[in-house]
């Protein structure tokens, strides 16, 4: 009996030390996560600060409403690139969003080696450099048709969207409670009705966020557009013609020997970041309101 009492006393005496060690370890890990967050946010603020300090003075109405000026002259704008980027992002969304969402649904519902293979290939596609996708579309689209085009650019960006949309949608669908699925089956609903009427509505906020993440990724892509859309100093909205894009404008103007073009590149970078920020903010506001209404 005395031995048991002594053992319990020793264990009780060790508890404060164990609690203290856990608190120190927890504080240490929390400090590391805070440091990592500060580094990430600090890098973002440094980039934004540099762009605003160097390029904010170049922002004016002409930048948004005028096309590129002749080589060596000032007063040009980024209208062609802004509209061209919007067109190709729209085309990419028409390609990438349906394929990505449907692919994620298949991976959730299907079982077996083929579904695992699709998931593996999706991860591989997500890691392929964007320039490789551009070269691929150049070989299968631009080469046979003998022309650069907005369609080729949109197709390249759409392929880049697919893995991001598919993987994020799959993970969000896996987070939906299984009780919702079981309840729907209990009411006699089929699998496709359960997915369309129960699972997808429950996961819509996360799916929209994943789509916005994919759009933000392709908005700044330059390498695939060099091999597909190519760029166009003339204003054009035709899908089968070469078309300009904002990342292409930034890439070309940043390498120009003329200071006016360099300032235009900084202004374009601010516009591009602002577009992504506004889209992300609208998405957060919309999904946040939906979440509040559902509660």
N, C-alpha and C positions, 0 to 999 in steps of 0.2 A: 504493500500500500504506500509506504513512504517513498519507494522508488518511483511509483507512478506520479505521486504528488510533486516530487522533485523534477521529474521530466516535464510535467505540465508547467511548472514555474519557469523552467528554462525556456520553454517555447514561448511563454508569455513575455519573458524578458527580451526575446529576440524580435518580437513583433514591432516594437517602435523603430528598431534599426531597419527592418525590412521595409516598413512604411516610408521611412526617411529616404532609403535608397530608391524606392519606386518614385517618390516625389522628385528627387534629383534627376533621375533618368527621364521622367516625363517632362520636366522643365527643360532639360537639355534638348530632347527631341523637338519640343515645341519651339525652342529658340532656333534650331536648325531650319524648321519649316518657315518660321517668320523671316529668317535671313534669306532663304531661297525666294520667298515671295517678294521681299524688298529688292533683291537683285533683278528679278523679272520685271517688276513694276518700274524700277529705276531705269532699266535699259529702255523700256517703252517711253518713259518720260523724257529721257535724253534724246531719243530719235525725234519725238514730237517737238521738243523744245528747239532742237537744231533746225527742223523744217520750218517752224513758225518764225524763228528769228531771221533765218536766211531768205525764206520764200514768201512770207506773208505780204511783204511790200509789193510783190509781183502779181498778187491777185487783184483782178479788176474785171469789169464786165467784158472787155475785149477777149480775155482769156477764155471765157465761157461761150462767146458768141461768134468768134472769128476763127477761120481756118489758119493753117500755117502760112507764115510770111515767106517770100522768096529768100533764098540763101543769103545770109549776111545782112538782111534787113530786120528792123524791129517792128513790133506792133502785131505780131501774129498771135494766134490763140490755139486752144485745144478742143475746139468744137468737134472736129472730125473724130478725134480719138475718144471723146466722151460718148458720142452717139454710137460709134463703132463698138466700143466695149459693151455698151448696153445691149446692142443687137446680139453680139456673140455670147454674152452671159445668158441672155434669154434663150438662144438656141441650145446652149449647153444644158440649161435647166430642163428644157423639154426632153433632152436625151438622158441626162444623168439621174434626175429625180425619179421618174417611173422605174427605170431599170434598178436603181439602188434600193428603192422601197420594196419592189416586188422580189428582188433577190434576197433581201433580208427576211421577208415573209416566208419564202421558200426554205431558207436555212433554219427558221424557227419550226416550221411545220414538218419538214422532211427529216428523215433519219437515215443513217447509213453512210457508206464511204463516199458516195457522190456529193452529198451535202458537205462533208468534211473537206473534200477536194475543192469545192467551190469557195469555201471559207479560206482555205490555204491560198488559192490563187488570187483571191481578193486582197489578202495581206501582201502577196508578192507585187500585185499591181500597184498597191498603195506606196510601195517602196521604190518603184521604177522612177528614175529622173524624168521630169516633164519634157526635157529635150528629146528623149527617146520616143515619147508619144508623138511629138511633133514630126520627127523623122519618119515614124511609122505612117502617119496620115499623109505625109508628103509622098511616100512611095505608093500608097494604095489609092489616094484621091487626087492629089495635085499632079503627080506624074501622068497617070492615064488621061486626065482631063486637060492637061497642058495649061492649067491656070490656077493661080492662087485665088482664094475666095473666102467670103465670110462663112460659108457652109463648112469648109475645111477647118477653119479656126474654131467654129462652134463645136464641131465633132471632136476635135482634139481636147478642148476644155471639158466637153461632156464626159469623155472617157476618164479624165482626171477627177471628175466629180463622183463617179460611180463608187469607188472603194470607200470614200469618206462617208457618203450617204448610206451605203450598205452596212458598214460596220457600226456606225453610230445608231442606225435604226434597229439593227439586230440587238445591240446591247440594251436599248431602251425597251424593246419589246420583251426582253427577258426579265426586266424589272417589274412588269405588270403582274400583280398577284395572281397566282394560279386559281384562286377561289373564284375570280370573275369568269374564267374559262369554264370551270366546273359548274358554276351556277347557270351559265348559258346552255351548256350541254344538258343540264337537268331540266331546263325548260323546253327542250326538244330542238334547239337550234343546231344547224349543221356547222361543220368546221369553218366553211367560208363565211357564213353569216356571223359566226362568233368573232372571226377575225375582223370583218368589216364593221360590224355594229357595236362590238364590245372592246376588243383589244386595241385596235387603231385609235378610236376616240380617247381611250384612256392614256395612250402614249403620244398623243398629237403634239403636246408642247415640246417634249424631248425630240420628236422627229423634226419639227420645225427648226429647233435649235441646231440639230445636226445638218440640216439643209443649209442654214445660214453659214455654218462653219465651212461647208464645202464651197459655197459661193464666195466667201471671203478668201478662200485659198486660191481659186482660179482667177479672181479679179486682178491679182498682181502678176500673173504668169506672163512672161515675155518670150522665153525660148521656144515654146511650141508655136507661137504666133509668127515667129520669124520664118518658119517653114510652111505655114499654112495661109494666114491672112496677108502676110508680107508688109502691109501698110499701104497707104494711098494718100498723097498730098491733096488730091481732089476730093471734094465731098461726094460720098457715095453711100447709099443704103441698099444697094443691090446685093443679094445673097450670093450670086455667082461671079462677083467681081472682087478684086482685092479691096480690102477695107482697112481703115486705120484703127488703132486701139490706144488707149491711154498709156498702158505699160510700154508700148512701142515708142510713143512720143517721149516718154521719160528716158528711155534707153538711148534714143538718138540724140535728144537735146542735151543730155548729160555729157555726151562725148564731143559735143560741138566745141570748136575753138572760140565761138562768139559768146561773150558774157550774157547777152540777152537770151540766148537759147538755154544757157545754164540756169538762169532765173526761171525760165519757163518750165524747165524740168522740175525745179523745186515746187513751183506752183502746182504742177501736175501731180506730184507726190502728195501734196496737201489735199488736193481734190479727191484723189483715190482713197486716201485714208478717211476723209470725211464721208465719202459714199459708204464705205464699209461700216463706219461708226454709226451713221444714221440708220442703215438697214438693221444693224444689230440692236440699236436702241428701240426701233419700232417693233422688232420681234420680241424683245424683252417686255415691252409695254403690253403688247397684244397677248402674249402667253400669260403674263402676270395677271391681266384682267380676267382672262378665262379661268385661271386657277382660283382667283378670288370668287368669281361667280359660281364655280362648282362647289366651293366650300359653303 
